[in-house]
């Protein structure tokens, strides 16, 4: 369970960073699909929360 938590945490972090970076870059350039990229950020936060929770639960 600890390994799954670590993997989920990293995937959530990557989703958040990529969503913010690419989304704002596309928004500045006036692209139509910037909303799609920015919508990855909440999914990344959910992944981060789930990963940290799984990691903490596995320690007890």
N, C-alpha and C positions, 0 to 999 in steps of 0.2 A: 504494500500500500504506500510505503514511503517513496518508492521509485516512481509510482504513478503520480503522486503529488508533486514531485520535482519536475517530471516531464510536463505536467499540466501547468505548473507555474511558469516554466520557460516558454511554453507555447502561448500562454496568455500574455506574457510580456512582449513576445515577438509580435503578436497580433496588434497589441496596443501601439507599439512603436511604429510598425509599418502603416497601420491605419492613420495615425496622426501625420506621419511624415508625407506619405503619398497623397493623402486626402487634402492636406493644406497646400501641397505643391500643385495639385490639379485645380484646387479652388483659385489659387493665385493666377494660374494660366487660363482660367475661364472654361475649364472642361465640364461637360455635362455629368460625368459619372463620379464627381468628387464625393457625393453623398454616399455612394456605395463603399468607398474606401473609409470614410469617416464612421460609417456604421459598424465597422470592425472593432472600434474602440470599446464599446460596451461588452462585446463578446470577449475581448481580451481581459477586461476587468473581472468578468464572471470566471474566466479561466484562472486568473490570478487568485481570486478568492477561494475557488474550489481547490486549487493546488495547495495553497497555504493551509486550508482546513484539513485536507487529507494528510499533509505532512505532520501537522500537530496532533491529529487523532492517532496516527501510527506510533507516536512516541509514548503514549500512555499504556 
